[in-house]
């Protein structure tokens, strides 16, 4: 068991790097947006471009791993992670920055699909949920490390503690530190075995048996060998290379494919990556200020870690279905709470507040002195018009801190509640169920397709979110996410099966028998 836990941690380090990138970018954009004078579309593209690249990587990596092996795909992913960190830190233009981040997207797209597949294939049924959930734990540990890193870099720069950090390079250091965990991932991946189930499909039986015995001992290893061989023989998995997309839509797979798509879409369309990738910006919208926005990101990621650990302990005890249903209901309530908090906010810049702003020319703001805005859309529109995009982007936190009157605690509670509920439900449970639902023959292709859809939805949400905040406002943006989560809850309540405690072969027989 100890060996399989270690292997699961190593394999899911790709998830750590995904989480690190997602957390880092929320702080980076506070500096990179004014540095390159980015508009809403460009800001969205820099943030979302990894997800755009990832969805194509997800589409092909499952089938590629069926062909060349799970381990080789993860080695390539680790190399791309390392390259991306270096290129991002040295980006000299908007174009170079998003190309470097797309390279990162190719890496985590492959890693996020192949890792849970690999872990499920080396796991026993009674521990599979815990081991696959380690990927989500590593993702949230990556978030935590990133927000902590951002906080210290921002603190060191703004307080003058560091003499080498400047407005122009602090974000480069934020991005560049990712090279260290990427190198560790690249080295350790060479020390794990290949998936025994994959080896059996390639008729490399001796290697597969040796790995199973090494992991679980002669008795359990022998039982697993028989179960896998029987499944492969009945499913004729040796014909994997001839699979095409149409076969996923055969009648025997329609139900499990539909469940996978429902969970895959719901995980992203409720806005999780909008919250993570734009966390610092969202916290600024509450008017708590720049420093508090960075520190709130640390708290957010810490809560994610805690509740992901809760999920790891519960997922094989109470099951996948209860965790998802409770979590998605909590997500809907939390997001609607955020919408209510933002809906009741007002915005006003007094003459005194304007003089306190660290902006060279505040005379233009006298045109809106003491004017009360009932919504953030009109307020931010006027600020951008009077100050210009670059100056507003650089000072957004300070401006909103001065102007906003709202119950910031209510919104923060809503966001933290959303993060907590996601962390013990849609975060880990999606990857666990995707690794379980599909027969050996179709697993790589099915997870790749659903990963593509998941990545597509993630990209759309990230790309549109800055536009949403600017044109629909904070309240409506969160209301839309909350309403979608509520609809998702009722769909899961009706259709979601339970897979706890069943072997992959038993699940195949129950849900997707031909």
DOMARZA-911022 format. One line per 3 residues: their letters; for each residue x negated, y, z of C-alpha. Coordinates in pm, 1 decimal. Layout:
REM DOMARZA-911022
a) X,Y,Z | ...
END
This chain:
REM DOMARZA-911022
xxx) 0.0,0.0,0.0 | -284.9,239.6,84.6 | -434.1,186.0,-260.3
xxx) -106.8,261.0,-435.6 | -58.2,579.6,-228.7 | -408.4,699.3,-320.8
xxx) -346.9,621.9,-687.5 | -13.4,808.1,-677.5 | -184.1,1115.3,-528.0
xxx) -457.2,1113.4,-792.9 | -216.4,1065.1,-1083.6 | 13.4,1341.4,-960.4
xxx) -266.3,1598.9,-928.3 | -142.0,1710.3,-1269.3 | 171.5,1813.1,-1082.0
xxx) -42.4,2010.1,-834.6 | -192.9,2204.5,-1124.4 | 152.6,2268.7,-1272.5
xxx) 268.9,2404.4,-936.8 | -47.1,2610.4,-903.1 | 5.0,2768.8,-1245.2
xxx) 371.8,2840.9,-1175.2 | 291.3,3004.0,-842.2 | -10.7,3197.8,-963.2
xxx) 165.7,3362.9,-1256.7 | 420.6,3534.3,-1031.9 | 139.2,3734.3,-873.8
xxx) -64.5,3770.3,-1192.3 | 214.9,3948.5,-1376.4 | 219.6,4227.5,-1117.1
xxx) -121.5,4324.3,-1258.7 | -123.9,4183.6,-1613.6 | 204.8,4349.7,-1716.9
xxx) 72.6,4706.6,-1677.9 | -278.4,4596.3,-1790.0 | -148.0,4496.4,-2134.3
xxx) 156.8,4729.5,-2125.1 | 398.5,4440.8,-2178.2 | 769.3,4479.7,-2249.0
xxx) 1039.6,4242.9,-2119.2 | 1002.1,3999.7,-2410.4 | 621.5,3987.1,-2383.1
xxx) 636.8,3942.8,-2007.0 | 881.3,3657.8,-2053.3 | 662.7,3500.2,-2321.3
xxx) 344.7,3506.5,-2111.4 | 532.2,3342.6,-1825.6 | 733.0,3096.5,-2035.4
xxx) 480.3,3002.8,-2306.2 | 342.9,2705.7,-2105.5 | 695.2,2562.4,-2083.1
xxx) 741.5,2615.7,-2458.0 | 426.8,2414.5,-2529.6 | 510.7,2162.6,-2256.6
xxx) 842.6,2061.3,-2409.5 | 664.6,1942.6,-2726.6 | 398.4,1768.2,-2520.1
xxx) 675.2,1596.2,-2324.5 | 843.1,1484.2,-2646.1 | 535.1,1302.3,-2777.0
xxx) 341.0,1209.7,-2462.8 | 576.9,931.9,-2355.8 | 549.7,751.9,-2687.2
xxx) 177.4,834.3,-2710.1 | 124.2,675.5,-2368.9 | 311.6,367.6,-2494.3
xxx) 59.5,345.9,-2775.9 | -277.6,434.6,-2617.8 | -205.4,389.9,-2247.4
xxx) -94.0,604.1,-1953.8 | -447.5,663.8,-1826.6 | -591.1,804.2,-2151.4
xxx) -310.3,1057.5,-2184.6 | -376.7,1181.2,-1830.0 | -750.0,1215.5,-1902.2
xxx) -671.1,1436.3,-2201.8 | -429.7,1640.4,-1987.9 | -696.1,1699.6,-1721.7
xxx) -939.3,1825.8,-1986.5 | -679.4,2069.7,-2122.8 | -606.8,2198.8,-1770.8
xxx) -973.1,2281.2,-1717.3 | -1005.4,2455.6,-2054.7 | -690.9,2659.7,-1994.2
xxx) -806.8,2793.6,-1656.8 | -1128.8,2925.4,-1810.0 | -962.8,3078.0,-2116.6
xxx) -688.8,3245.4,-1909.7 | -938.1,3412.1,-1677.2 | -1132.9,3555.7,-1971.7
xxx) -830.5,3666.5,-2174.9 | -897.9,4002.2,-2340.7 | -556.4,4046.8,-2500.1
xxx) -191.7,3956.1,-2464.4 | -231.1,3703.7,-2747.9 | -531.6,3528.6,-2592.9
xxx) -354.9,3509.8,-2257.4 | -45.6,3334.4,-2389.8 | -248.5,3096.9,-2610.9
xxx) -454.7,2995.6,-2307.6 | -137.0,2942.0,-2108.5 | 14.1,2733.0,-2387.5
xxx) -290.7,2507.5,-2358.6 | -199.7,2465.0,-1992.1 | 155.7,2384.8,-2100.6
xxx) 36.1,2100.1,-2322.3 | -148.1,1959.2,-2021.0 | 132.0,1971.6,-1767.2
xxx) 390.7,1863.7,-2023.3 | 200.6,1539.8,-2073.4 | 114.8,1495.3,-1705.9
xxx) 468.8,1553.0,-1576.3 | 609.2,1284.8,-1807.2 | 337.6,1020.2,-1784.6
xxx) 261.1,1041.9,-1410.3 | 605.9,935.3,-1278.3 | 621.9,662.3,-1542.5
xxx) 281.6,532.0,-1435.3 | 360.9,551.1,-1062.6 | 692.4,367.5,-1108.2
xxx) 509.4,96.4,-1300.1 | 257.9,27.4,-1023.9 | 512.9,52.0,-738.5
xxx) 722.8,-204.5,-555.0 | 1098.0,-137.3,-539.8 | 1098.7,-62.9,-165.7
xxx) 833.8,210.7,-196.3 | 891.3,339.8,-549.9 | 1097.6,642.5,-443.9
xxx) 832.3,758.2,-197.7 | 545.0,708.7,-441.5 | 710.2,880.9,-737.9
xxx) 811.4,1166.2,-505.7 | 442.1,1226.5,-436.0 | 435.3,1399.7,-774.9
xxx) 686.9,1655.7,-650.4 | 490.1,1690.5,-325.2 | 179.6,1772.2,-526.0
xxx) 375.8,2022.2,-736.3 | 491.9,2209.4,-426.6 | 146.3,2188.4,-266.1
xxx) 26.0,2355.8,-584.9 | 288.5,2628.3,-536.0 | 178.1,2675.8,-176.0
xxx) -191.8,2694.8,-266.1 | -113.7,2943.1,-545.0 | 98.3,3178.0,-334.5
xxx) -161.0,3162.2,-57.3 | -436.8,3237.5,-308.4 | -236.5,3525.9,-457.3
xxx) -169.4,3667.5,-113.1 | -537.3,3670.6,-15.8 | -655.9,3810.5,-349.1
xxx) -390.7,4083.8,-335.9 | -472.0,4158.7,29.5 | -846.5,4168.8,-36.4
xxx) -794.2,4410.3,-325.0 | -530.6,4643.1,-176.6 | -707.8,4677.1,159.9
xxx) -1050.8,4728.9,2.3 | -1200.6,4431.3,189.1 | -1352.4,4303.8,-136.5
xxx) -1579.0,4535.9,-330.6 | -1584.3,4329.6,-652.1 | -1205.6,4308.1,-701.4
xxx) -1050.3,4579.0,-918.6 | -711.6,4649.1,-1073.5 | -847.8,4507.0,-1399.0
xxx) -997.3,4180.7,-1267.6 | -798.5,4071.3,-961.5 | -549.1,3880.7,-1178.6
xxx) -836.7,3711.3,-1363.4 | -964.2,3569.3,-1035.3 | -611.8,3454.0,-952.1
xxx) -602.5,3253.2,-1276.7 | -965.6,3139.8,-1273.8 | -961.8,2955.4,-941.0
xxx) -744.9,2685.4,-1104.1 | -1060.6,2547.8,-1266.3 | -1169.7,2385.3,-937.5
xxx) -868.4,2154.2,-880.9 | -862.3,2085.4,-1257.5 | -1218.7,1949.2,-1245.3
xxx) -1133.4,1734.1,-941.6 | -832.2,1590.8,-1128.7 | -1045.3,1516.6,-1436.1
xxx) -1307.2,1328.2,-1234.8 | -1070.1,1124.6,-1015.5 | -849.0,1007.6,-1302.4
xxx) -1136.5,787.9,-1425.1 | -1120.9,586.3,-1101.7 | -760.5,463.6,-1130.4
xxx) -650.7,143.4,-1308.8 | -430.0,130.0,-1616.6 | -58.6,57.0,-1567.9
xxx) -16.4,-322.3,-1533.2 | 325.7,-311.0,-1699.9 | 174.2,-133.3,-1999.4
xxx) -108.5,-389.3,-2013.1 | 143.6,-674.1,-2021.8 | 317.5,-514.7,-2322.0
xxx) -21.1,-514.7,-2498.9 | -82.6,-881.8,-2411.1 | -374.5,-786.2,-2185.7
xxx) -234.8,-1019.9,-1924.6 | -553.7,-1102.4,-1733.3 | -626.6,-734.4,-1669.2
xxx) -269.1,-670.1,-1558.4 | -260.5,-967.0,-1318.2 | -593.8,-865.8,-1166.1
xxx) -464.0,-511.2,-1099.0 | -140.1,-636.8,-939.1 | -327.1,-877.8,-713.0
xxx) -576.3,-607.1,-619.9 | -291.5,-372.5,-528.6 | -53.9,-609.0,-348.5
xxx) -227.9,-941.9,-280.7 | -189.5,-1279.6,-447.0 | 165.6,-1360.2,-332.0
xxx) 337.5,-1029.2,-411.8 | 120.6,-983.9,-720.3 | 237.3,-1319.5,-851.8
xxx) 604.9,-1231.0,-795.3 | 562.8,-896.9,-973.4 | 386.5,-1069.3,-1262.3
xxx) 676.7,-1310.0,-1312.3 | 937.6,-1031.6,-1290.6 | 756.3,-810.4,-1541.7
xxx) 691.8,-1096.6,-1784.4 | 1056.3,-1204.5,-1773.9 | 1170.1,-847.4,-1840.5
xxx) 930.0,-802.2,-2130.2 | 1026.0,-1134.8,-2283.2 | 1400.0,-1065.0,-2263.4
xxx) 1358.4,-710.8,-2393.4 | 1099.8,-800.6,-2657.9 | 894.5,-503.0,-2542.7
xxx) 610.2,-594.4,-2770.8 | 802.4,-416.9,-3048.8 | 769.5,-75.1,-2881.2
xxx) 568.3,73.9,-3163.7 | 868.0,37.1,-3397.6 | 1103.2,236.3,-3175.4
xxx) 1262.9,549.7,-3311.0 | 1480.5,820.3,-3160.9 | 1805.6,671.0,-3293.2
xxx) 1763.8,364.3,-3072.7 | 1811.3,575.5,-2759.9 | 2169.6,638.9,-2869.8
xxx) 2270.0,274.5,-2894.5 | 2585.7,193.9,-2689.2 | 2398.2,8.5,-2412.6
xxx) 2185.0,318.4,-2338.6 | 2444.0,594.7,-2372.4 | 2531.8,604.1,-2003.0
xxx) 2175.3,614.1,-1866.6 | 2071.0,861.0,-2137.1 | 2362.6,1085.8,-2042.8
xxx) 2274.1,1068.9,-1672.7 | 1911.0,1150.1,-1750.0 | 2007.0,1447.9,-1965.0
xxx) 2251.5,1575.5,-1701.3 | 1985.3,1569.1,-1428.3 | 1712.2,1699.4,-1660.9
xxx) 1917.8,1999.8,-1771.3 | 2057.9,2074.7,-1425.5 | 1710.4,2079.9,-1269.7
xxx) 1607.5,2377.3,-1482.5 | 1929.5,2558.8,-1571.5 | 1992.2,2648.6,-1206.4
xxx) 1689.2,2879.5,-1231.0 | 1418.5,2711.6,-1023.4 | 1133.4,2819.4,-1249.5
xxx) 1274.8,3169.3,-1277.7 | 1253.9,3187.4,-896.8 | 903.5,3040.7,-877.8
xxx) 749.7,3210.3,-1180.6 | 898.8,3550.4,-1093.7 | 899.4,3511.0,-713.6
xxx) 692.8,3821.6,-640.3 | 906.1,4030.2,-877.9 | 1231.4,3898.2,-725.4
xxx) 1116.3,3978.1,-373.4 | 1030.0,4329.2,-491.9 | 1392.1,4368.4,-606.9
xxx) 1501.2,4344.8,-242.9 | 1295.6,4653.6,-160.0 | 1064.0,4486.9,93.3
xxx) 748.4,4621.2,-75.8 | 443.3,4475.0,-250.2 | 261.0,4321.5,47.6
xxx) 576.7,4164.7,189.5 | 661.7,4029.3,-156.6 | 332.2,3840.7,-173.7
xxx) 360.9,3711.6,184.0 | 723.2,3604.4,124.8 | 594.3,3393.2,-162.1
xxx) 371.7,3207.6,84.6 | 671.8,3142.0,310.9 | 877.9,3027.0,11.9
xxx) 614.2,2773.5,-94.9 | 565.0,2650.3,263.8 | 938.5,2576.6,290.6
xxx) 913.3,2386.5,-38.2 | 635.8,2166.0,100.5 | 825.6,2091.8,423.0
xxx) 1148.2,1989.0,250.7 | 967.5,1785.1,-15.2 | 810.0,1582.5,266.2
xxx) 1161.8,1539.3,409.6 | 1271.4,1401.6,70.5 | 981.9,1154.6,60.7
xxx) 1086.7,1009.2,397.0 | 1458.0,996.4,309.4 | 1470.5,895.3,-56.1
xxx) 1423.0,521.4,4.4 | 1639.5,527.3,318.2 | 1957.8,715.7,233.1
xxx) 1922.1,694.2,-144.5 | 1899.0,917.0,-450.4 | 2270.4,997.8,-487.2
xxx) 2329.1,1151.2,-139.3 | 2014.4,1364.4,-164.5 | 2117.0,1500.3,-504.4
xxx) 2475.5,1574.5,-407.6 | 2388.2,1748.6,-79.6 | 2103.4,1938.4,-244.7
xxx) 2296.8,2063.1,-547.3 | 2587.5,2177.5,-326.5 | 2337.1,2372.3,-113.1
xxx) 2177.1,2520.7,-425.2 | 2513.2,2653.5,-547.1 | 2596.6,2810.3,-209.7
xxx) 2249.8,2967.3,-173.4 | 2248.6,3122.3,-521.6 | 2597.0,3267.1,-476.3
xxx) 2479.5,3414.3,-144.2 | 2195.0,3588.2,-330.3 | 2443.2,3722.7,-585.1
xxx) 2660.7,3862.4,-305.1 | 2360.5,4029.6,-138.4 | 2245.6,4199.8,-458.5
xxx) 2602.5,4299.9,-548.7 | 2625.3,4516.3,-236.7 | 2292.2,4694.2,-288.3
xxx) 2263.2,5066.7,-363.1 | 1964.3,5265.8,-491.3 | 1871.5,5626.1,-407.4
xxx) 1548.5,5825.9,-425.3 | 1542.8,6120.9,-185.6 | 1302.9,6412.6,-227.8
xxx) 1099.1,6288.7,67.7 | 1075.4,5934.8,-72.2 | 961.1,6068.5,-408.7
xxx) 673.8,6265.1,-250.7 | 560.3,5950.0,-69.6 | 521.3,5753.8,-393.3
xxx) 162.5,5707.2,-512.5 | 238.2,5830.0,-865.7 | 42.6,6113.2,-1026.4
xxx) 337.4,6294.5,-1183.2 | 660.8,6258.9,-987.0 | 816.7,6576.7,-1121.1
xxx) 1027.5,6382.5,-1372.5 | 1196.3,6201.2,-1087.1 | 1351.5,6524.2,-961.1
xxx) 1617.3,6469.4,-1229.6 | 1757.0,6178.5,-1026.1 | 1683.2,6305.0,-674.4
xxx) 1953.8,6196.6,-426.3 | 2157.1,6029.6,-699.0 | 2317.7,5708.2,-569.2
xxx) 2315.8,5410.4,-804.6 | 2565.6,5130.3,-745.2 | 2369.0,4874.3,-944.4
xxx) 2005.7,4798.4,-1019.3 | 2048.0,4796.8,-1398.5 | 2118.6,5169.5,-1428.6
xxx) 1856.9,5258.2,-1168.5 | 1573.9,5063.8,-1336.3 | 1680.8,5187.8,-1678.8
xxx) 1647.6,5550.3,-1566.0 | 1315.2,5482.2,-1392.5 | 1166.1,5328.0,-1706.8
xxx) 1300.1,5612.5,-1918.9 | 1154.8,5881.8,-1691.4 | 820.6,5719.8,-1604.0
xxx) 751.8,5491.1,-1899.2 | 726.2,5111.2,-1891.5 | 360.8,5093.7,-1785.1
xxx) 384.8,5331.5,-1489.5 | 712.6,5178.5,-1372.3 | 577.4,4820.9,-1395.3
xxx) 270.9,4916.9,-1192.8 | 476.3,5088.0,-921.8 | 797.8,4885.4,-926.9
xxx) 749.8,4740.8,-578.6 | 690.1,5080.6,-418.4 | 978.4,5245.9,-607.7
xxx) 1229.0,4977.1,-513.7 | 1105.6,4975.6,-153.8 | 1176.0,5348.5,-134.3
xxx) 1511.6,5342.7,-311.4 | 1686.1,5018.6,-212.8 | 1950.2,4994.4,57.9
xxx) 2068.1,4637.6,100.8 | 2077.9,4339.9,332.9 | 1741.2,4202.5,220.7
xxx) 1757.1,3927.3,483.0 | 2071.6,3787.3,322.4 | 1900.9,3753.8,-15.9
xxx) 1584.6,3609.5,137.0 | 1793.0,3351.7,327.4 | 1968.4,3264.2,1.1
xxx) 1641.1,3220.9,-187.6 | 1482.7,3015.8,90.8 | 1798.7,2803.4,113.2
xxx) 1789.6,2744.3,-261.3 | 1422.9,2644.8,-247.9 | 1478.8,2410.2,48.4
xxx) 1776.9,2237.1,-116.3 | 1594.8,2202.9,-447.6 | 1287.3,2061.4,-274.7
xxx) 1470.5,1762.0,-127.9 | 1700.2,1698.8,-424.9 | 1657.5,1801.6,-788.1
xxx) 1281.6,1849.0,-750.3 | 1168.8,1496.6,-654.2 | 1482.3,1291.9,-726.2
xxx) 1495.0,1379.1,-1096.0 | 1151.2,1230.8,-1163.5 | 1226.7,926.1,-949.2
xxx) 1549.4,851.3,-1134.1 | 1401.6,913.5,-1477.9 | 1126.2,663.0,-1398.6
xxx) 1388.7,406.0,-1293.9 | 1686.0,435.4,-1531.2 | 1535.3,309.6,-1855.3
xxx) 1425.3,-37.6,-1968.8 | 1052.2,-106.4,-2013.0 | 1099.1,-100.2,-2388.0
xxx) 1247.3,250.9,-2396.8 | 1099.5,414.9,-2085.5 | 823.6,619.0,-2248.2
xxx) 1041.7,744.1,-2534.4 | 1344.7,818.8,-2314.1 | 1148.4,1013.7,-2052.2
xxx) 971.1,1201.5,-2330.3 | 1299.6,1309.1,-2489.9 | 1455.4,1414.1,-2159.9
xxx) 1131.2,1588.3,-2066.8 | 1155.9,1782.9,-2394.2 | 1510.9,1893.5,-2313.4
xxx) 1405.3,1976.9,-1955.9 | 1115.6,2184.5,-2088.2 | 1335.6,2356.7,-2346.9
xxx) 1585.2,2465.0,-2082.1 | 1300.1,2576.2,-1854.8 | 1149.0,2785.4,-2134.4
xxx) 1481.2,2948.9,-2221.5 | 1547.0,3037.6,-1856.1 | 1198.7,3187.0,-1808.0
xxx) 1206.3,3374.4,-2139.1 | 1551.5,3522.4,-2078.7 | 1515.4,3598.8,-1705.7
xxx) 1331.3,3936.5,-1738.8 | 1596.5,4042.1,-1992.3 | 1870.2,3923.0,-1755.0
xxx) 1735.3,4130.7,-1467.7 | 1705.3,4438.7,-1689.6 | 2041.3,4408.8,-1867.7
xxx) 2274.4,4199.7,-1649.4 | 2124.1,4286.5,-1312.6 | 2018.9,4082.6,-1011.6
xxx) 2371.2,4002.1,-890.3 | 2504.4,3867.6,-1220.8 | 2184.4,3669.0,-1289.4
xxx) 2211.7,3483.5,-959.1 | 2588.0,3439.4,-998.1 | 2537.7,3263.9,-1332.2
xxx) 2283.6,3023.1,-1178.4 | 2512.3,2955.4,-883.7 | 2818.3,2887.7,-1100.4
xxx) 2621.2,2641.7,-1315.1 | 2500.1,2460.7,-1001.6 | 2860.3,2427.9,-880.0
xxx) 2968.0,2272.6,-1210.7 | 2667.7,2039.3,-1194.9 | 2769.1,1920.1,-848.4
xxx) 3108.2,1798.7,-970.3 | 2953.4,1626.9,-1273.4 | 2706.5,1439.7,-1049.1
xxx) 2981.4,1352.3,-803.2 | 3170.1,1174.8,-1081.5 | 2892.3,1003.3,-1277.5
xxx) 2570.0,963.3,-1075.4 | 2477.7,599.7,-991.7 | 2257.1,480.4,-703.9
xxx) 1924.1,307.6,-780.6 | 1779.5,278.8,-429.5 | 1620.4,-55.9,-339.9
xxx) 1652.1,-212.0,-685.8 | 1364.2,-335.9,-898.8 | 1315.0,-172.1,-1238.1
xxx) 1424.7,-498.2,-1397.0 | 1743.8,-514.0,-1184.9 | 1831.8,-152.4,-1271.1
xxx) 1782.0,-236.6,-1638.2 | 2019.9,-532.5,-1604.4 | 2285.5,-331.1,-1417.0
xxx) 2287.0,-8.0,-1615.9 | 2134.7,-65.3,-1956.3 | 2172.4,-427.3,-2053.3
x) 2188.0,-487.3,-2427.3
END
